[in-house]
Each structure stands twice: as C-alpha cells, then as structure tokens.
C-alpha cells in the first residue's frame, strides 16, 4: 500500500526539470571542490585567484554545457575530483568510498581511482626522501660557508640550519616544483623515483596496506562485476567495444592544449620549450622522432571512424571529422606536428611542477581511459583535462581571464545553437538539437 501511494509522488519528483537541476547542483559542488584542490595544491595562491580559477574551470565548455542536461558527465567529474581531494587530505577510506561512487556513475573511472591511489602512494613514499634531500642540501650550504670555530658561530650555524629547514619544508609544501627538486638532488630521474617508491613501500608495507586497502576492495569488487557482466560497459556493449584507438590520445593533447591556448600557444612558452629542447640534444631529437613516428602510425593505422561519428550530425565531432580531420587524405598527417607539440608542451609544463613518476602515471591513466574508446567524444576528455589544469600551476592572471572570456563566448554559441537551431531527421520523429 505504501509503495502504491509513493509511486505517483516519486514520478512527480523525477520530472525532467528536477532531474536536470541535479547536474546544476553538482556543477556548483564541483566548483567548490576545484577551489579546495587548488588551495591545497597551492596554499600561497590568494583566495581571489583560487576563486577565479574555479569559476573559469566551471565555464569550461564541455563541463558547463552538460550542467544543464541529464548526463553523467558532471556527476562523474564531481565524484572523481571529490575522491582526489579526500586522498590529498589523506582521508583514504573516504576517498575509496567516493571512488566506488565514481565507478558506479561511469565504469571507466576505475582508472582514475587507481591513479588517485597511486598518487597517494607517491606522496606517502616520496615525502620522507624529499625532506632528507633538503636537510642534506642545507648541511652542504652550511659547510660551504666555511669552518665553524667558535661557540657563537656554532649557535648561529645551528639556528641557520633550523631556519632554512623550516623555510624549505614550508616552501616545498607551498610552491617548489617537486620534479626540479628531485632532478637537482638525490632523485634525478624516473628510475630513481621508482626505486625510492619500491624500497620505501617495502619498509612501510603495513602502513600502506592499511591506508590503501579500501582502494583494493573497490578494485576487487569492480573485477567481480566485469566477470559477472562480461564487459566494462553496462549499455550497448557492441557500440562501445574496446578498440586500439591510439589516435584518440593525439586528439586529447591538441584539444586540451587549445582549451588553455594562452598557456601553451604563446611566444614565451614556445621559446622556453625550444631552448629546453635544444639544450637536451641529441636525445631530444630522438624523442621527437619517436613522437612523430608514433603520431603518424596512430593516425594511419589506429584512427577509428565509429559509425556513430559518421552518422550522428547532432554532435560537433561529426563536423570536425568531416571538415577538418577527413577534409583531405593528407590532413590527418598534417595535424601530427600539432599533436606532438601539444603533448610536448603539456609534459613540459607538468614536469616543472610534478615528479616524473606522477607525469608518467597521468599519461598512462589518460591513455588507459581514451585509447580503448572507439568513439571520439570530447566529454571523455574532461577529467584528464581537469587534472592537467589543476597541476599546471599557471600564474598568468591575464591568461586565465582570457580563457574565461573565450569559454563564455563558446558557451553562448553552443547554447544558441542548442536552443534556437533545432532540426529534424527525415527518418525519425522529434526535434534534434546540436550538442557536444
């Protein structure tokens, strides 16, 4: 009897307007989470700038547009970022719980849960080594000032050591790029970082097991689900079959770099990138050769034209594919230099802030999410794009303002197209609208 009475009220609550408003609430919550992550990663950033960063990211077209529609994208981004924030605050059980929610919303979020867990392990295992590096540097600096012969000099040296240690630890938590620290001291390369992580993990295995056991439990539950379901996908399994779509990672690099074009495509950054590239020759030429070769092979052999992409003219990728990528047989090859530059720029900016192992984990997680996806959907790029921007640490105030204006212009255009340019299909009843 109670269920019979509750059924009409439930249907009244689940109206189209109310269901769509859920994403509006989640979008506001997502902005708060972005603000909290920004202030945690960069405590020296003023509240005003952190607020501007959060507002601009809230206006990111792929995120903003779906804040008004009943899609899972906004809920997925919000859950993943909430999971990441909890992990940054070392609340691992809460982080794993939010990770389970993120996976329930979108199954591919299992990759981002693993990435977040790996980031937590990196922070736990590399923090002690990082502090030891600073102490050694401070001792070296004291020795360089000359021999200490008097009691007063000893006192002053000890005080100097304490002040420098305190300042170093405080500054490191706030703004010093992690990768530059390790490259300049004991941990100078990727293999060194991996070695430190493995050795420290072995010595702290019990602590790590207790802290990150919840993530393992979610992973085990997910693997059981995949075995029971027969696939990661819940819906149309045939349409979302796993495919080696390596060109997808190329598209993501260009789209993400263009989305923050003032940071990646300016003369100052281009000169810095070229100078860094020139200083590291000939290894940089070898890296460029490998990147270009991979890009050409990806667009030639592993560029997939999904049936939905070719048939569904409601989505903007349909037009980008026809008018840009597939406009001429040579176009997909001519775009490879842009793809390569975009990724070199992304990795360069991340490398100034994060450890090499973090950058590698980010790239692998992004590839693991995007490469198996046969359909070009810019919505899939939102989560890695947010991680990319949050860890880029750009301080150019004017660039952020320009990006906000650019996002607003794109949002006005896409919303105008959605609302005022409906069209009809001859083979299907109903109104069709342009969406991302």
NUFI-304831 format. One record per residue (C-alpha): residue number from 1; residue in one letter; z, y, x. Coordinates in steps of 0.02 Angstrom, whole numbers, plus 50000, padded with zeros to 5 digits. Each point is the difference from the previous one (the first is absolute). Layout:
node sevo=NUM doza=a z=Z y=Y x=X
...
END
This chain:
node sevo=1 doza=x z=50000 y=50000 x=50000
node sevo=2 doza=x z=50044 y=50119 x=50140
node sevo=3 doza=x z=49836 y=49964 x=50090
node sevo=4 doza=x z=49901 y=50032 x=49841
node sevo=5 doza=x z=50085 y=50169 x=49978
node sevo=6 doza=x z=49979 y=50043 x=50185
node sevo=7 doza=x z=49814 y=49959 x=50006
node sevo=8 doza=x z=49938 y=50155 x=49905
node sevo=9 doza=x z=50115 y=50115 x=50096
node sevo=10 doza=x z=49941 y=49925 x=50164
node sevo=11 doza=x z=49817 y=50030 x=49954
node sevo=12 doza=x z=50043 y=50178 x=49952
node sevo=13 doza=x z=50080 y=50032 x=50169
node sevo=14 doza=x z=49854 y=49923 x=50096
node sevo=15 doza=x z=49871 y=50127 x=49945
node sevo=16 doza=x z=49859 y=50052 x=50117
node sevo=17 doza=x z=50079 y=50170 x=50032
node sevo=18 doza=x z=50171 y=49928 x=50043
node sevo=19 doza=x z=49928 y=49864 x=50112
node sevo=20 doza=x z=49897 y=50129 x=50095
node sevo=21 doza=x z=50150 y=50114 x=50016
node sevo=22 doza=x z=50089 y=49862 x=50097
node sevo=23 doza=x z=49884 y=50032 x=50146
node sevo=24 doza=x z=50036 y=50186 x=49987
node sevo=25 doza=x z=50185 y=49965 x=50022
node sevo=26 doza=x z=49965 y=49880 x=50143
node sevo=27 doza=x z=49888 y=50129 x=50085
node sevo=28 doza=x z=50144 y=50125 x=49997
node sevo=29 doza=x z=50117 y=49868 x=50070
node sevo=30 doza=x z=49872 y=49958 x=50134
node sevo=31 doza=x z=49998 y=50182 x=50056
node sevo=32 doza=x z=50189 y=49997 x=50019
node sevo=33 doza=x z=49987 y=49841 x=50104
node sevo=34 doza=x z=49866 y=50078 x=50110
node sevo=35 doza=x z=50115 y=50149 x=50028
node sevo=36 doza=x z=50145 y=49885 x=50047
node sevo=37 doza=x z=49891 y=49899 x=50121
node sevo=38 doza=x z=49935 y=50160 x=50080
node sevo=39 doza=x z=50174 y=50071 x=50028
node sevo=40 doza=x z=50060 y=49832 x=50067
node sevo=41 doza=x z=49857 y=49980 x=50123
node sevo=42 doza=x z=50002 y=50184 x=50049
node sevo=43 doza=x z=50175 y=50072 x=49975
node sevo=44 doza=x z=49953 y=50163 x=50088
node sevo=45 doza=x z=49868 y=50041 x=49869
node sevo=46 doza=x z=50060 y=50136 x=49882
node sevo=47 doza=x z=50027 y=49962 x=49817
node sevo=48 doza=x z=49860 y=50119 x=49956
node sevo=49 doza=x z=49872 y=49909 x=50107
node sevo=50 doza=x z=50060 y=49829 x=49942
node sevo=51 doza=x z=49979 y=50058 x=49821
node sevo=52 doza=x z=49824 y=50062 x=50036
node sevo=53 doza=x z=49955 y=49834 x=50081
node sevo=54 doza=x z=50065 y=49906 x=49848
node sevo=55 doza=x z=49905 y=50113 x=49879
node sevo=56 doza=x z=49837 y=49986 x=50097
node sevo=57 doza=x z=50013 y=49810 x=50007
node sevo=58 doza=x z=50037 y=49999 x=49814
node sevo=59 doza=x z=49833 y=50090 x=49978
node sevo=60 doza=x z=49906 y=49870 x=50102
node sevo=61 doza=x z=49853 y=49968 x=49881
node sevo=62 doza=x z=50011 y=49810 x=49993
node sevo=63 doza=x z=50185 y=50011 x=49960
node sevo=64 doza=x z=49997 y=50151 x=49886
node sevo=65 doza=x z=49858 y=49940 x=49889
node sevo=66 doza=x z=50083 y=49835 x=49956
node sevo=67 doza=x z=50164 y=50087 x=49961
node sevo=68 doza=x z=49926 y=50032 x=49828
node sevo=69 doza=x z=49930 y=49827 x=49966
node sevo=70 doza=x z=50086 y=49834 x=49972
node sevo=71 doza=x z=49953 y=49920 x=50166
node sevo=72 doza=x z=50117 y=49911 x=50119
node sevo=73 doza=x z=49955 y=50110 x=50149
node sevo=74 doza=x z=50136 y=50132 x=49981
node sevo=75 doza=x z=50134 y=49869 x=49966
node sevo=76 doza=x z=49940 y=49900 x=50150
node sevo=77 doza=x z=50006 y=50150 x=50119
node sevo=78 doza=x z=50170 y=50053 x=49935
node sevo=79 doza=x z=50075 y=49826 x=50020
node sevo=80 doza=x z=49931 y=49978 x=50176
node sevo=81 doza=x z=50060 y=50170 x=50059
node sevo=82 doza=x z=50171 y=49972 x=49920
node sevo=83 doza=x z=50009 y=49833 x=50092
node sevo=84 doza=x z=49955 y=50089 x=50163
node sevo=85 doza=x z=50130 y=50137 x=49973
node sevo=86 doza=x z=50136 y=49870 x=49969
node sevo=87 doza=x z=49950 y=49909 x=50159
node sevo=88 doza=x z=50005 y=50163 x=50100
node sevo=89 doza=x z=50177 y=50025 x=49937
node sevo=90 doza=x z=50039 y=49820 x=50053
node sevo=91 doza=x z=50037 y=49944 x=49823
node sevo=92 doza=x z=49902 y=49840 x=50022
node sevo=93 doza=x z=50055 y=49907 x=49845
node sevo=94 doza=x z=49950 y=50145 x=49889
node sevo=95 doza=x z=49838 y=50015 x=50098
node sevo=96 doza=x z=49959 y=49817 x=49970
node sevo=97 doza=x z=50040 y=50018 x=49815
node sevo=98 doza=x z=49880 y=50147 x=49988
node sevo=99 doza=x z=49875 y=49896 x=50099
node sevo=100 doza=x z=50011 y=49863 x=49869
node sevo=101 doza=x z=49966 y=50132 x=49867
node sevo=102 doza=x z=49851 y=50065 x=50099
node sevo=103 doza=x z=49929 y=49824 x=50015
node sevo=104 doza=x z=50024 y=49971 x=49814
node sevo=105 doza=x z=49900 y=50159 x=49966
node sevo=106 doza=x z=49861 y=49958 x=50122
node sevo=107 doza=x z=49995 y=49837 x=50094
node sevo=108 doza=x z=49919 y=50069 x=50158
node sevo=109 doza=x z=50157 y=50104 x=50027
node sevo=110 doza=x z=50073 y=49846 x=50083
node sevo=111 doza=x z=49909 y=50062 x=50156
node sevo=112 doza=x z=50088 y=50168 x=49991
node sevo=113 doza=x z=50167 y=49916 x=49973
node sevo=114 doza=x z=49970 y=49901 x=50160
node sevo=115 doza=x z=49947 y=50159 x=50089
node sevo=116 doza=x z=50159 y=50089 x=49945
node sevo=117 doza=x z=50106 y=49853 x=50056
node sevo=118 doza=x z=49912 y=50001 x=50169
node sevo=119 doza=x z=50031 y=50187 x=50016
node sevo=120 doza=x z=50184 y=49967 x=49965
node sevo=121 doza=x z=50006 y=49866 x=50136
node sevo=122 doza=x z=49915 y=50119 x=50122
node sevo=123 doza=x z=50127 y=50136 x=49966
node sevo=124 doza=x z=50144 y=49878 x=50019
node sevo=125 doza=x z=49939 y=49918 x=50160
node sevo=126 doza=x z=49926 y=50149 x=50091
node sevo=127 doza=x z=50137 y=50128 x=49965
node sevo=128 doza=x z=50119 y=49932 x=50132
node sevo=129 doza=x z=49863 y=49990 x=50130
node sevo=130 doza=x z=49947 y=50177 x=49958
node sevo=131 doza=x z=50174 y=50068 x=50028
node sevo=132 doza=x z=50015 y=49906 x=50165
node sevo=133 doza=x z=49839 y=50082 x=50056
node sevo=134 doza=x z=50072 y=50172 x=49970
node sevo=135 doza=x z=50162 y=49963 x=50093
node sevo=136 doza=x z=49901 y=49941 x=50151
node sevo=137 doza=x z=49893 y=50156 x=49995
node sevo=138 doza=x z=50152 y=50112 x=49993
node sevo=139 doza=x z=50080 y=49910 x=50148
node sevo=140 doza=x z=49839 y=50021 x=50097
node sevo=141 doza=x z=49996 y=50185 x=49962
node sevo=142 doza=x z=50179 y=50020 x=50059
node sevo=143 doza=x z=49960 y=49909 x=50162
node sevo=144 doza=x z=49851 y=50115 x=50028
node sevo=145 doza=x z=50113 y=50154 x=49995
node sevo=146 doza=x z=50079 y=49944 x=50163
node sevo=147 doza=x z=50157 y=49913 x=50058
node sevo=148 doza=x z=50165 y=50036 x=49913
node sevo=149 doza=x z=50135 y=50041 x=50125
node sevo=150 doza=x z=50138 y=50091 x=49910
node sevo=151 doza=x z=50113 y=49962 x=49855
node sevo=152 doza=x z=49932 y=50149 x=49903
node sevo=153 doza=x z=49824 y=49941 x=50032
node sevo=154 doza=x z=50047 y=49827 x=49938
node sevo=155 doza=x z=50073 y=50075 x=49841
node sevo=156 doza=x z=49849 y=50110 x=49974
node sevo=157 doza=x z=49883 y=49853 x=50029
node sevo=158 doza=x z=50093 y=49891 x=49875
node sevo=159 doza=x z=49998 y=50140 x=49872
node sevo=160 doza=x z=49815 y=50026 x=50034
node sevo=161 doza=x z=49970 y=49815 x=49973
node sevo=162 doza=x z=50096 y=50002 x=49836
node sevo=163 doza=x z=49911 y=50156 x=49937
node sevo=164 doza=x z=49829 y=49933 x=50046
node sevo=165 doza=x z=50037 y=49829 x=49925
node sevo=166 doza=x z=50060 y=50078 x=49839
node sevo=167 doza=x z=49851 y=50116 x=49993
node sevo=168 doza=x z=49879 y=49861 x=50041
node sevo=169 doza=x z=50066 y=49885 x=49865
node sevo=170 doza=x z=50002 y=50139 x=49873
node sevo=171 doza=x z=49825 y=50058 x=50045
node sevo=172 doza=x z=49932 y=49824 x=49997
node sevo=173 doza=x z=50061 y=49973 x=49824
node sevo=174 doza=x z=49916 y=50163 x=49952
node sevo=175 doza=x z=49836 y=50030 x=50085
node sevo=176 doza=x z=49961 y=49915 x=50166
node sevo=177 doza=x z=49846 y=49887 x=49985
node sevo=178 doza=x z=50055 y=49820 x=50023
node sevo=179 doza=x z=49843 y=49939 x=50083
node sevo=180 doza=x z=50002 y=50135 x=50133
node sevo=181 doza=x z=50180 y=49956 x=50041
node sevo=182 doza=x z=49961 y=49819 x=50031
node sevo=183 doza=x z=49837 y=50032 x=50090
node sevo=184 doza=x z=50091 y=50117 x=50119
node sevo=185 doza=x z=50145 y=49884 x=50038
node sevo=186 doza=x z=50043 y=49817 x=49995
node sevo=187 doza=x z=49894 y=49950 x=49852
node sevo=188 doza=x z=49826 y=50058 x=50049
node sevo=189 doza=x z=49886 y=49889 x=49899
node sevo=190 doza=x z=49977 y=49892 x=49849
node sevo=191 doza=x z=50044 y=49839 x=50090
node sevo=192 doza=x z=50160 y=50078 x=50065
node sevo=193 doza=x z=50050 y=50051 x=49825
node sevo=194 doza=x z=49965 y=49826 x=49933
node sevo=195 doza=x z=50102 y=49924 x=50141
node sevo=196 doza=x z=50148 y=50113 x=49963
node sevo=197 doza=x z=49990 y=49960 x=49814
node sevo=198 doza=x z=49997 y=49812 x=50032
node sevo=199 doza=x z=50141 y=50002 x=50125
node sevo=200 doza=x z=50110 y=50115 x=49896
node sevo=201 doza=x z=49962 y=49901 x=49842
node sevo=202 doza=x z=50059 y=49842 x=50086
node sevo=203 doza=x z=50163 y=50081 x=50054
node sevo=204 doza=x z=50027 y=50077 x=49828
node sevo=205 doza=x z=49929 y=49856 x=49900
node sevo=206 doza=x z=50152 y=49980 x=49888
node sevo=207 doza=x z=50008 y=50184 x=49956
node sevo=208 doza=x z=49812 y=50007 x=49967
node sevo=209 doza=x z=50006 y=49842 x=49894
node sevo=210 doza=x z=50137 y=50070 x=49890
node sevo=211 doza=x z=49918 y=50171 x=49985
node sevo=212 doza=x z=49823 y=49941 x=49964
node sevo=213 doza=x z=50034 y=49839 x=49905
node sevo=214 doza=x z=49961 y=50086 x=49833
node sevo=215 doza=x z=49822 y=50034 x=50059
node sevo=216 doza=x z=49980 y=49817 x=50046
node sevo=217 doza=x z=50062 y=49950 x=49827
node sevo=218 doza=x z=49869 y=50112 x=49917
node sevo=219 doza=x z=49866 y=49929 x=50116
node sevo=220 doza=x z=50048 y=49821 x=49956
node sevo=221 doza=x z=49997 y=50041 x=49814
node sevo=222 doza=x z=49828 y=50079 x=50022
node sevo=223 doza=x z=49931 y=49848 x=50090
node sevo=224 doza=x z=50067 y=49889 x=49861
node sevo=225 doza=x z=49913 y=50112 x=49873
node sevo=226 doza=x z=49834 y=49988 x=50094
node sevo=227 doza=x z=50013 y=49811 x=50005
node sevo=228 doza=x z=50038 y=49993 x=49815
node sevo=229 doza=x z=49868 y=50128 x=49951
node sevo=230 doza=x z=49867 y=49937 x=50117
node sevo=231 doza=x z=49960 y=50176 x=50057
node sevo=232 doza=x z=50078 y=50168 x=50041
node sevo=233 doza=x z=49908 y=50078 x=49853
node sevo=234 doza=x z=50071 y=49990 x=49824
node sevo=235 doza=x z=49847 y=50061 x=49904
node sevo=236 doza=x z=49815 y=49967 x=50029
node sevo=237 doza=x z=50010 y=49888 x=50153
node sevo=238 doza=x z=49812 y=49979 x=50017
node sevo=239 doza=x z=49971 y=50188 x=50006
node sevo=240 doza=x z=50135 y=50024 x=50132
node sevo=241 doza=x z=49966 y=49852 x=50113
node sevo=242 doza=x z=50052 y=50023 x=50180
node sevo=243 doza=x z=49851 y=50058 x=50105
node sevo=244 doza=x z=49977 y=50052 x=50183
node sevo=245 doza=x z=49966 y=50182 x=49957
node sevo=246 doza=x z=50027 y=50074 x=50174
node sevo=247 doza=x z=49900 y=50156 x=49956
node sevo=248 doza=x z=50143 y=50046 x=49883
node sevo=249 doza=x z=50111 y=50045 x=50147
node sevo=250 doza=x z=49861 y=50116 x=50062
node sevo=251 doza=x z=49991 y=50086 x=49830
node sevo=252 doza=x z=50188 y=50025 x=49997
node sevo=253 doza=x z=49999 y=50085 x=50170
node sevo=254 doza=x z=49868 y=50127 x=49948
node sevo=255 doza=x z=50071 y=50032 x=49826
node sevo=256 doza=x z=50177 y=50024 x=50067
node sevo=257 doza=x z=49945 y=50115 x=50141
node sevo=258 doza=x z=49895 y=50104 x=49880
node sevo=259 doza=x z=50149 y=50010 x=49881
node sevo=260 doza=x z=50095 y=50091 x=50137
node sevo=261 doza=x z=49846 y=50079 x=50077
node sevo=262 doza=x z=50088 y=50156 x=50069
node sevo=263 doza=x z=50104 y=49885 x=50112
node sevo=264 doza=x z=49864 y=49881 x=50060
node sevo=265 doza=x z=49843 y=50107 x=49998
node sevo=266 doza=x z=50043 y=50158 x=50094
node sevo=267 doza=x z=49944 y=50061 x=50171
node sevo=268 doza=x z=50174 y=49994 x=50079
node sevo=269 doza=x z=50031 y=49819 x=49952
node sevo=270 doza=x z=49824 y=49951 x=50051
node sevo=271 doza=x z=50024 y=50077 x=50173
node sevo=272 doza=x z=50169 y=49914 x=50022
node sevo=273 doza=x z=49925 y=49833 x=49947
node sevo=274 doza=x z=49853 y=50022 x=50119
node sevo=275 doza=x z=50113 y=50047 x=50147
node sevo=276 doza=x z=50112 y=49851 x=49969
node sevo=277 doza=x z=49846 y=49890 x=49986
node sevo=278 doza=x z=49928 y=50068 x=50163
node sevo=279 doza=x z=50162 y=49980 x=50098
node sevo=280 doza=x z=50011 y=49816 x=49953
node sevo=281 doza=x z=49823 y=49954 x=50052
node sevo=282 doza=x z=49930 y=49872 x=50032
node sevo=283 doza=x z=50115 y=49903 x=49882
node sevo=284 doza=x z=49968 y=50128 x=49863
node sevo=285 doza=x z=49812 y=49967 x=50012
node sevo=286 doza=x z=50034 y=49814 x=49981
node sevo=287 doza=x z=50109 y=50034 x=49847
node sevo=288 doza=x z=49863 y=50110 x=49926
node sevo=289 doza=x z=49870 y=49865 x=50030
node sevo=290 doza=x z=50109 y=49869 x=49914
node sevo=291 doza=x z=50036 y=50117 x=49853
node sevo=292 doza=x z=49817 y=50047 x=49973
node sevo=293 doza=x z=49946 y=49818 x=50016
node sevo=294 doza=x z=50131 y=49946 x=49874
node sevo=295 doza=x z=49947 y=50140 x=49883
node sevo=296 doza=x z=49816 y=49954 x=50009
node sevo=297 doza=x z=50036 y=49815 x=49973
node sevo=298 doza=x z=50116 y=50042 x=49855
node sevo=299 doza=x z=49875 y=50106 x=49904
node sevo=300 doza=x z=49857 y=49880 x=50037
node sevo=301 doza=x z=50079 y=49831 x=49963
node sevo=302 doza=x z=50161 y=50039 x=49906
node sevo=303 doza=x z=49954 y=50142 x=49882
node sevo=304 doza=x z=50017 y=49932 x=49825
node sevo=305 doza=x z=49917 y=50072 x=49846
node sevo=306 doza=x z=50112 y=49934 x=49862
node sevo=307 doza=x z=49917 y=49979 x=49828
node sevo=308 doza=x z=50125 y=50122 x=49925
node sevo=309 doza=x z=49953 y=50130 x=50132
node sevo=310 doza=x z=49815 y=49984 x=49957
node sevo=311 doza=x z=50021 y=49997 x=49811
node sevo=312 doza=x z=50146 y=50112 x=49953
node sevo=313 doza=x z=49939 y=50180 x=50002
node sevo=314 doza=x z=50168 y=50067 x=49939
node sevo=315 doza=x z=50072 y=49994 x=50176
node sevo=316 doza=x z=49960 y=50123 x=50139
node sevo=317 doza=x z=49976 y=49863 x=50133
node sevo=318 doza=x z=49848 y=49946 x=49897
node sevo=319 doza=x z=49916 y=50166 x=50041
node sevo=320 doza=x z=50061 y=50007 x=50180
node sevo=321 doza=x z=49927 y=49828 x=50029
node sevo=322 doza=x z=49831 y=50044 x=49924
node sevo=323 doza=x z=49983 y=50180 x=50062
node sevo=324 doza=x z=50082 y=49986 x=50171
node sevo=325 doza=x z=50032 y=49828 x=50073
node sevo=326 doza=x z=49848 y=49916 x=49924
node sevo=327 doza=x z=49887 y=50153 x=49993
node sevo=328 doza=x z=49897 y=49931 x=50144
node sevo=329 doza=x z=50007 y=49838 x=50098
node sevo=330 doza=x z=50054 y=50095 x=50156
node sevo=331 doza=x z=50136 y=50103 x=49916
node sevo=332 doza=x z=50137 y=49870 x=50014
node sevo=333 doza=x z=49970 y=49989 x=50187
node sevo=334 doza=x z=49994 y=50189 x=50023
node sevo=335 doza=x z=50173 y=50012 x=49921
node sevo=336 doza=x z=50078 y=49884 x=50131
node sevo=337 doza=x z=50034 y=50141 x=50126
node sevo=338 doza=x z=50096 y=50093 x=49864
node sevo=339 doza=x z=50099 y=49843 x=49961
node sevo=340 doza=x z=50041 y=49974 x=50184
node sevo=341 doza=x z=50049 y=50181 x=50028
node sevo=342 doza=x z=50111 y=49998 x=49846
node sevo=343 doza=x z=50094 y=49847 x=50060
node sevo=344 doza=x z=50016 y=50066 x=50178
node sevo=345 doza=x z=50070 y=50161 x=49928
node sevo=346 doza=x z=50121 y=49907 x=49886
node sevo=347 doza=x z=50065 y=49888 x=50139
node sevo=348 doza=x z=50014 y=50147 x=50119
node sevo=349 doza=x z=50106 y=50102 x=49879
node sevo=350 doza=x z=50111 y=49852 x=49955
node sevo=351 doza=x z=50017 y=49956 x=50184
node sevo=352 doza=x z=50076 y=50170 x=50037
node sevo=353 doza=x z=50141 y=49965 x=49878
node sevo=354 doza=x z=50027 y=49814 x=49983
node sevo=355 doza=x z=50018 y=49852 x=50117
node sevo=356 doza=x z=49845 y=49900 x=50041
node sevo=357 doza=x z=50070 y=49848 x=49910
node sevo=358 doza=x z=50025 y=50104 x=49842
node sevo=359 doza=x z=49821 y=50064 x=50006
node sevo=360 doza=x z=49936 y=49822 x=50024
node sevo=361 doza=x z=50105 y=49937 x=49854
node sevo=362 doza=x z=49933 y=50140 x=49890
node sevo=363 doza=x z=49820 y=49959 x=50045
node sevo=364 doza=x z=50025 y=49814 x=49969
node sevo=365 doza=x z=50086 y=50031 x=49833
node sevo=366 doza=x z=49860 y=50117 x=49945
node sevo=367 doza=x z=49868 y=49873 x=50051
node sevo=368 doza=x z=50094 y=49858 x=49914
node sevo=369 doza=x z=50000 y=50097 x=49836
node sevo=370 doza=x z=49823 y=50071 x=50005
node sevo=371 doza=x z=49890 y=49873 x=50089
node sevo=372 doza=x z=50022 y=49859 x=49872
node sevo=373 doza=x z=49958 y=50120 x=49857
node sevo=374 doza=x z=49815 y=49983 x=49955
node sevo=375 doza=x z=49997 y=50155 x=49889
node sevo=376 doza=x z=49996 y=50176 x=50071
node sevo=377 doza=x z=50143 y=50085 x=49908
node sevo=378 doza=x z=50071 y=50159 x=50074
node sevo=379 doza=x z=50159 y=49964 x=49902
node sevo=380 doza=x z=50037 y=49861 x=50123
node sevo=381 doza=x z=50008 y=50130 x=50140
node sevo=382 doza=x z=50145 y=50100 x=49928
node sevo=383 doza=x z=50148 y=49905 x=50074
node sevo=384 doza=x z=49934 y=49990 x=50179
node sevo=385 doza=x z=49946 y=50181 x=49985
node sevo=386 doza=x z=50177 y=50052 x=49954
node sevo=387 doza=x z=50072 y=49904 x=50148
node sevo=388 doza=x z=49870 y=50080 x=50112
node sevo=389 doza=x z=50039 y=50178 x=49945
node sevo=390 doza=x z=50189 y=49977 x=49999
node sevo=391 doza=x z=49994 y=49943 x=50181
node sevo=392 doza=x z=49871 y=50124 x=50063
node sevo=393 doza=x z=50129 y=50139 x=50014
node sevo=394 doza=x z=49876 y=50143 x=49988
node sevo=395 doza=x z=50086 y=50168 x=50013
node sevo=396 doza=x z=49848 y=50108 x=49963
node sevo=397 doza=x z=50060 y=50095 x=49848
node sevo=398 doza=x z=49827 y=50073 x=49963
node sevo=399 doza=x z=49920 y=49828 x=50002
node sevo=400 doza=x z=50121 y=49938 x=49868
node sevo=401 doza=x z=49967 y=50152 x=49891
node sevo=402 doza=x z=49813 y=49975 x=50019
node sevo=403 doza=x z=50017 y=49816 x=49955
node sevo=404 doza=x z=50100 y=50047 x=49846
node sevo=405 doza=x z=49863 y=50120 x=49944
node sevo=406 doza=x z=49867 y=49869 x=50036
node sevo=407 doza=x z=50095 y=49869 x=49900
node sevo=408 doza=x z=50019 y=50120 x=49855
node sevo=409 doza=x z=49813 y=50035 x=49999
node sevo=410 doza=x z=49959 y=49814 x=50000
node sevo=411 doza=x z=50127 y=49967 x=49863
node sevo=412 doza=x z=49928 y=50137 x=49890
node sevo=413 doza=x z=49826 y=49929 x=50025
node sevo=414 doza=x z=50048 y=49819 x=49963
node sevo=415 doza=x z=50103 y=50049 x=49849
node sevo=416 doza=x z=49858 y=50108 x=49931
node sevo=417 doza=x z=49880 y=49854 x=50022
node sevo=418 doza=x z=50123 y=49882 x=49916
node sevo=419 doza=x z=50035 y=50112 x=49850
node sevo=420 doza=x z=49838 y=50093 x=49970
node sevo=421 doza=x z=49861 y=49885 x=50063
node sevo=422 doza=x z=50021 y=49839 x=49898
node sevo=423 doza=x z=49849 y=49887 x=49980
node sevo=424 doza=x z=49948 y=49841 x=49910
node sevo=425 doza=x z=49933 y=49833 x=50053
node sevo=426 doza=x z=49856 y=49929 x=49899
node sevo=427 doza=x z=50067 y=49824 x=50013
node sevo=428 doza=x z=50181 y=50039 x=49955
node sevo=429 doza=x z=50086 y=50101 x=49865
node sevo=430 doza=x z=50125 y=50135 x=50042
node sevo=431 doza=x z=50013 y=50153 x=50110
node sevo=432 doza=x z=49991 y=49979 x=50188
node sevo=433 doza=x z=50077 y=50123 x=50123
node sevo=434 doza=x z=49987 y=50037 x=50186
node sevo=435 doza=x z=50149 y=49942 x=50102
node sevo=436 doza=x z=50037 y=49960 x=50181
END
